[in-house]
Amino acid sequence: MNTIEKFNKHVMQSYGRYPLVVQNGEGQHCTDENGRTYIDFGSGIGTNSLGYCDEKWADAVCAQVRKVQHTSNYYYTAVQAEFAEKLCNISGYDSVFFCNSGAEANECAIKIARKYSFDKYGKNRHNIITLVNSFHGRTIATLSATGQDVFHNYFFPFLEGFVNVTANDIDDLKSKLDDTVCAVMLEYVQGEGGVNVLNQEFVDTVYQLCAEKDVLVIADEIQTGAGRTGKFLAGEHFGKKADITTMAKGIAGGIPMGACLTNEKCSGVLTAGTHGSTFGGNPIACAGGLAVAERLESDGFLESVAEKAEILRKRLSECSEVKSISGLGLMIGIELKTKNAGDVVKKALDRGLLLLTAKTKVRLLPPLTISSGEIGDGLEILIDILEE
């Protein structure tokens, strides 16, 4: 029995997998069990932010494994304290709750928003506005928050208390931001929703109206955070800092890690016993997070992300099959004129290039450390497919 047969026999079939068995990886390349090498333009859906097995990152993780791999959150660890300090200093937030995934980070944000409002205003002010085409996770609460009908099936009943507003529609926002609302939750770039960027006027209006009503703003930066857009947080492109920001994916370079960051107004909302996570702030994950954060802080690193993004966009814009390009930084959506995005991804796999989709678009989330030469090699494969 080969690997795929063994896998499919014992693992629940909850994913549409491609026939690739990843054996090992180095930098921006991975190798399958037959020794074939692939250029990775997906980086584990943006999670391998420093590529595969970055040397400094791996050294930091392995060193922590040999010190202590886990302790409960009844106790303290130096590495969690160091990572929390680093993350708050880079982001400008006051406090952080550590968990294991983006969905968990968003669950925490939802609980903070509702408890903040309950503590200050009492019951019946619990609704949270989310945007059409948003994606916030696969738990029952975060599925309920997600503004895509395709996800609202099978698992009834979904949770009440979420109201959807059309992205960039100010009138729709104003009509629904009433006295029952405690928070507005948004992605500056809707990743799973098609790599669509919010416009500045809409973002400005969200922050203005929320400030007037003491309604919290939650920024879901699960996919956009940790340098993906050329800034540490995508909100920096808009000149905004939400009351609560959630992060995951690339934050720890490939180890499960989520974070819910809060400003001073929200930093004391969660008290002992109101929330928790057995593995949240795990020392190994924090060591990986520290290594990522230190790289992001290094001179010129985020600027290089923006430069590489421009290389990708310029070359793609010259391709005859490309209708439009969306996204920010190294988070890129490619709208095609005639070809099917899923078919393109399959052909690219056959030719040694790993890509993603987002609705009808081809999506690129390459490692932040990818070189211009590797970008050129990957684009040569992609553009050949698009123009054939």
C-alpha positions as CSV (number, residue, x, y, z in Angstrom):
1,M,0.0,0.0,0.0
2,N,1.5,3.3,-1.0
3,T,1.4,6.6,1.0
4,I,-1.7,8.0,-0.6
5,E,-3.6,4.7,-0.3
6,K,-2.6,4.4,3.4
7,F,-3.5,8.0,4.0
8,N,-6.9,7.8,2.4
9,K,-7.7,4.6,4.3
10,H,-7.2,6.1,7.7
11,V,-7.6,9.9,7.4
12,M,-11.1,11.6,7.1
13,Q,-11.7,12.8,3.5
14,S,-12.4,16.4,4.5
15,Y,-10.0,17.9,2.0
16,G,-9.7,17.9,-1.8
17,R,-6.1,16.9,-2.0
18,Y,-3.7,16.9,-4.9
19,P,-1.7,13.7,-5.6
20,L,1.5,15.0,-4.1
21,V,3.4,13.5,-1.1
22,V,5.7,16.1,0.3
23,Q,8.8,14.3,1.7
24,N,11.0,17.2,2.7
25,G,11.7,20.9,1.9
26,E,14.4,23.5,1.8
27,G,13.9,27.2,1.2
28,Q,11.3,27.8,-1.5
29,H,11.4,24.2,-2.8
30,C,9.9,20.9,-1.6
31,T,10.6,17.4,-2.8
32,D,8.1,14.5,-3.1
33,E,8.8,10.9,-2.1
34,N,10.0,10.1,-5.7
35,G,12.6,12.9,-5.5
36,R,10.9,15.4,-7.8
37,T,11.3,19.0,-6.7
38,Y,8.7,21.7,-6.8
39,I,8.8,25.5,-6.5
40,D,6.2,26.5,-3.8
41,F,4.1,29.6,-4.6
42,G,1.6,28.7,-1.8
43,S,3.8,28.2,1.3
44,G,1.2,26.1,3.1
45,I,-1.5,28.7,2.4
46,G,0.8,31.4,3.6
47,T,2.0,29.5,6.7
48,N,5.7,28.7,5.8
49,S,6.5,32.4,5.9
50,L,10.3,31.8,5.9
51,G,10.0,28.9,3.5
52,Y,10.8,25.3,4.3
53,C,13.1,24.6,7.3
54,D,14.8,28.0,7.4
55,E,18.1,27.4,9.2
56,K,17.8,30.0,11.9
57,W,14.2,29.2,12.5
58,A,14.9,25.4,12.7
59,D,17.8,26.0,15.1
60,A,15.5,28.1,17.4
61,V,12.8,25.5,17.4
62,C,15.1,22.5,17.9
63,A,16.9,24.3,20.8
64,Q,13.5,24.9,22.5
65,V,12.5,21.2,22.0
66,R,15.5,20.2,24.1
67,K,14.6,22.7,26.9
68,V,10.9,22.2,27.5
69,Q,8.3,21.2,24.9
70,H,5.1,22.1,26.9
71,T,3.9,23.3,30.3
72,S,0.4,24.2,31.3
73,N,-0.7,27.8,31.4
74,Y,-0.9,27.6,35.2
75,Y,2.8,28.4,34.9
76,Y,5.1,30.9,33.1
77,T,7.8,30.3,30.4
78,A,10.4,32.8,29.4
79,V,10.0,32.1,25.7
80,Q,6.3,33.0,25.8
81,A,7.0,36.2,27.7
82,E,9.7,37.1,25.2
83,F,7.4,36.4,22.2
84,A,4.6,38.3,23.7
85,E,6.8,41.3,24.3
86,K,8.2,41.1,20.8
87,L,4.8,40.8,19.2
88,C,3.3,43.7,21.2
89,N,6.3,45.9,20.5
90,I,6.2,45.3,16.7
91,S,2.4,45.6,16.5
92,G,1.8,48.4,19.0
93,Y,-0.7,46.4,21.0
94,D,-0.9,46.1,24.7
95,S,-1.7,42.4,25.3
96,V,-2.0,39.1,23.5
97,F,-3.8,35.8,24.0
98,F,-2.0,32.9,22.4
99,C,-3.9,30.0,20.8
100,N,-3.3,27.5,18.0
101,S,-5.0,28.7,14.9
102,G,-6.8,31.5,13.1
103,A,-10.2,30.2,14.0
104,E,-9.3,30.1,17.7
105,A,-7.9,33.6,17.5
106,N,-11.2,34.8,15.9
107,E,-13.2,32.9,18.6
108,C,-11.2,34.8,21.2
109,A,-11.9,38.1,19.5
110,I,-15.6,37.4,19.3
111,K,-15.7,36.6,23.1
112,I,-13.7,39.7,23.9
113,A,-16.0,42.0,21.9
114,R,-19.1,40.5,23.5
115,K,-17.8,40.6,27.0
116,Y,-16.5,44.2,26.6
117,S,-20.0,45.3,25.5
118,F,-21.7,43.2,28.2
119,D,-19.4,44.6,31.0
120,K,-20.1,48.1,29.9
121,Y,-23.6,48.1,28.5
122,G,-25.3,44.9,29.6
123,K,-27.3,42.4,27.5
124,N,-28.7,42.8,24.0
125,R,-25.7,44.5,22.5
126,H,-24.0,41.4,21.1
127,N,-24.3,41.5,17.3
128,I,-21.1,41.5,15.3
129,I,-21.1,42.9,11.7
130,T,-19.0,40.9,9.3
131,L,-18.6,41.3,5.5
132,V,-20.0,39.4,2.6
133,N,-17.3,37.2,1.2
134,S,-15.4,37.1,4.5
135,F,-13.9,34.0,5.9
136,H,-13.1,33.7,9.6
137,G,-12.7,30.0,10.3
138,R,-14.4,26.6,10.5
139,T,-15.6,26.3,14.1
140,I,-19.3,26.8,14.5
141,A,-18.9,30.4,15.7
142,T,-16.4,31.4,13.0
143,L,-18.5,29.7,10.3
144,S,-21.4,31.7,11.6
145,A,-19.4,34.9,11.3
146,T,-18.2,34.0,7.8
147,G,-20.1,35.9,5.1
148,Q,-20.3,33.2,2.4
149,D,-23.5,31.2,1.9
150,V,-21.5,28.2,0.6
151,F,-20.2,27.6,4.2
152,H,-23.7,27.9,5.8
153,N,-24.8,24.4,5.3
154,Y,-25.0,21.0,7.0
155,F,-24.1,22.1,10.6
156,F,-27.3,23.7,11.7
157,P,-28.2,25.5,13.8
158,F,-25.6,28.2,13.3
159,L,-25.0,30.8,16.0
160,E,-27.1,34.0,16.1
161,G,-25.6,37.4,16.5
162,F,-23.8,38.0,13.1
163,V,-25.0,40.5,10.5
164,N,-23.5,40.6,7.1
165,V,-22.7,43.9,5.2
166,T,-21.6,44.1,1.6
167,A,-17.9,45.0,1.5
168,N,-17.2,48.7,0.5
169,D,-20.9,49.5,0.7
170,I,-21.1,52.4,3.1
171,D,-24.9,52.8,3.0
172,D,-25.3,49.1,3.8
173,L,-22.9,49.5,6.8
174,K,-24.8,52.6,8.1
175,S,-28.2,50.9,7.8
176,K,-27.0,47.9,10.0
177,L,-24.7,49.5,12.5
178,D,-27.4,50.0,15.1
179,D,-27.5,49.9,18.9
180,T,-27.4,46.1,19.0
181,V,-23.9,45.9,17.5
182,C,-20.8,45.5,19.7
183,A,-18.2,45.0,16.9
184,V,-17.4,45.2,13.2
185,M,-15.1,42.4,12.0
186,L,-13.2,42.8,8.7
187,E,-10.4,41.5,6.6
188,Y,-8.5,44.3,4.8
189,V,-7.9,41.8,2.1
190,Q,-10.5,39.0,1.8
191,G,-8.2,36.0,1.1
192,E,-10.6,33.1,0.7
193,G,-13.2,35.5,-0.6
194,G,-11.2,36.2,-3.8
195,V,-8.1,38.2,-2.6
196,N,-10.2,41.4,-2.7
197,V,-8.9,44.6,-1.0
198,L,-11.2,46.9,0.9
199,N,-11.2,50.5,-0.2
200,Q,-9.9,53.3,2.0
201,E,-13.2,55.2,2.2
202,F,-15.0,52.2,3.5
203,V,-12.3,51.4,6.1
204,D,-12.3,55.1,7.2
205,T,-16.1,55.0,7.6
206,V,-16.0,51.8,9.6
207,Y,-13.5,53.3,12.1
208,Q,-15.3,56.6,12.3
209,L,-18.7,55.1,13.0
210,C,-17.4,52.6,15.4
211,A,-15.5,55.3,17.4
212,E,-18.6,57.4,17.7
213,K,-20.7,54.4,19.0
214,D,-18.0,52.7,21.1
215,V,-18.2,49.7,18.8
216,L,-15.0,47.7,18.6
217,V,-13.2,47.0,15.3
218,I,-11.8,43.5,14.9
219,A,-9.2,43.1,12.1
220,D,-8.9,39.5,11.0
221,E,-5.2,39.4,9.8
222,I,-4.9,35.7,9.9
223,Q,-3.7,35.7,6.3
224,T,-2.5,39.3,5.9
225,G,-0.4,39.6,9.0
226,A,3.2,38.8,9.8
227,G,4.6,40.6,6.8
228,R,2.5,39.1,4.1
229,T,1.5,42.4,2.5
230,G,4.9,44.2,3.0
231,K,3.9,45.6,6.3
232,F,3.8,43.7,9.6
233,L,0.0,44.2,9.6
234,A,-2.1,45.1,6.6
235,G,-3.9,47.8,8.6
236,E,-0.7,49.9,8.3
237,H,-1.5,50.3,4.6
238,F,-4.8,52.0,5.6
239,G,-3.3,54.0,8.5
240,K,-5.5,52.1,11.0
241,K,-5.1,50.0,14.1
242,A,-8.1,47.9,15.2
243,D,-9.1,47.5,18.8
244,I,-8.5,43.7,18.3
245,T,-6.3,42.1,15.7
246,T,-6.1,38.4,15.1
247,M,-3.1,36.6,13.6
248,A,-2.1,33.0,12.7
249,K,-0.7,31.3,9.5
250,G,2.8,32.7,9.0
251,I,3.2,34.0,12.6
252,A,5.3,31.0,13.7
253,G,6.7,29.8,10.4
254,G,4.8,26.6,10.1
255,I,4.1,25.6,13.7
256,P,0.5,25.9,14.9
257,M,0.1,29.3,16.5
258,G,-2.6,31.9,16.7
259,A,-2.7,35.3,18.5
260,C,-5.4,37.7,19.5
261,L,-3.9,41.2,20.1
262,T,-5.8,43.9,22.0
263,N,-5.4,47.6,22.7
264,E,-5.5,49.1,26.1
265,K,-9.3,49.4,26.0
266,C,-9.7,45.6,25.6
267,S,-6.6,44.3,27.4
268,G,-8.4,43.6,30.7
269,V,-11.6,42.1,29.3
270,L,-10.7,38.5,29.7
271,T,-10.2,37.6,33.4
272,A,-9.2,34.3,35.0
273,G,-11.5,31.5,33.9
274,T,-13.2,33.4,31.0
275,H,-11.1,31.9,28.3
276,G,-8.2,29.4,27.9
277,S,-6.3,27.0,25.6
278,T,-4.3,24.0,26.7
279,F,-1.7,24.4,24.0
280,G,-1.9,28.2,23.6
281,G,1.5,29.8,23.9
282,N,3.3,26.5,23.6
283,P,7.1,27.0,24.0
284,I,8.0,25.4,20.7
285,A,5.5,27.6,18.8
286,C,6.7,30.7,20.6
287,A,10.3,29.9,19.7
288,G,9.3,29.6,16.1
289,G,7.3,32.9,16.4
290,L,10.3,34.7,17.9
291,A,12.5,33.6,14.9
292,V,9.9,34.8,12.4
293,A,9.4,38.1,14.2
294,E,13.2,38.8,14.4
295,R,13.5,38.2,10.7
296,L,10.6,40.5,9.9
297,E,12.2,43.2,12.0
298,S,15.6,42.8,10.3
299,D,16.8,45.7,8.1
300,G,15.1,45.9,4.7
301,F,13.2,42.6,5.1
302,L,9.6,44.0,4.7
303,E,10.8,46.4,2.0
304,S,12.1,43.4,0.1
305,V,8.7,41.8,0.3
306,A,7.1,44.8,-1.3
307,E,9.9,44.8,-4.0
308,K,9.3,41.1,-4.8
309,A,5.6,41.7,-5.0
310,E,6.1,44.4,-7.6
311,I,8.3,42.0,-9.7
312,L,5.4,39.5,-9.6
313,R,2.8,42.0,-10.5
314,K,4.7,43.6,-13.3
315,R,5.5,40.3,-15.0
316,L,1.9,39.0,-14.6
317,S,0.4,42.2,-15.9
318,E,2.2,41.5,-19.2
319,C,0.6,38.1,-19.6
320,S,-2.1,38.1,-22.3
321,E,-4.4,35.7,-20.2
322,V,-4.4,37.9,-17.1
323,K,-7.5,40.0,-16.8
324,S,-6.7,41.7,-13.5
325,I,-4.5,41.4,-10.4
326,S,-5.7,41.9,-6.8
327,G,-4.3,41.8,-3.3
328,L,-1.5,43.4,-1.4
329,G,2.2,42.5,-1.2
330,L,2.9,38.8,-1.6
331,M,-0.8,38.0,-1.4
332,I,-1.9,38.0,-5.0
333,G,-5.1,37.1,-6.8
334,I,-5.0,36.6,-10.6
335,E,-8.3,36.9,-12.5
336,L,-8.1,35.0,-15.8
337,K,-9.8,35.8,-19.1
338,T,-10.6,32.4,-20.5
339,K,-8.9,29.6,-18.4
340,N,-10.2,27.9,-15.3
341,A,-8.1,28.6,-12.2
342,G,-8.4,25.0,-10.9
343,D,-7.2,23.6,-14.2
344,V,-4.2,26.0,-14.1
345,V,-3.3,24.8,-10.6
346,K,-3.4,21.1,-11.7
347,K,-1.2,21.8,-14.8
348,A,1.3,23.7,-12.7
349,L,1.6,20.8,-10.3
350,D,2.4,18.5,-13.2
351,R,5.2,20.9,-14.2
352,G,6.7,21.4,-10.7
353,L,5.0,24.6,-9.4
354,L,2.6,24.7,-6.4
355,L,-0.2,27.3,-6.6
356,L,-3.5,28.0,-4.9
357,T,-7.0,29.2,-5.8
358,A,-9.4,31.7,-4.3
359,K,-12.8,31.3,-5.8
360,T,-12.3,31.8,-9.5
361,K,-8.8,33.3,-9.2
362,V,-5.3,31.8,-9.1
363,R,-3.8,32.8,-5.8
364,L,-0.1,33.3,-5.0
365,L,1.2,33.2,-1.4
366,P,4.9,32.5,-1.9
367,P,7.3,32.4,1.1
368,L,8.4,35.9,2.1
369,T,12.0,34.8,1.7
370,I,11.6,33.8,-2.0
371,S,14.3,35.2,-4.3
372,S,13.8,37.2,-7.5
373,G,15.4,34.3,-9.4
374,E,12.9,31.8,-7.9
375,I,10.1,34.1,-8.7
376,G,11.3,34.2,-12.3
377,D,11.5,30.4,-12.4
378,G,8.0,30.0,-11.1
379,L,6.5,32.6,-13.3
380,E,8.1,31.0,-16.4
381,I,6.1,27.9,-15.6
382,L,2.9,29.8,-14.8
383,I,2.9,32.1,-17.7
384,D,3.7,29.3,-20.2
385,I,0.5,27.5,-18.9
386,L,-1.6,30.7,-19.1
387,E,-0.4,31.6,-22.7
388,E,-0.6,28.1,-24.2
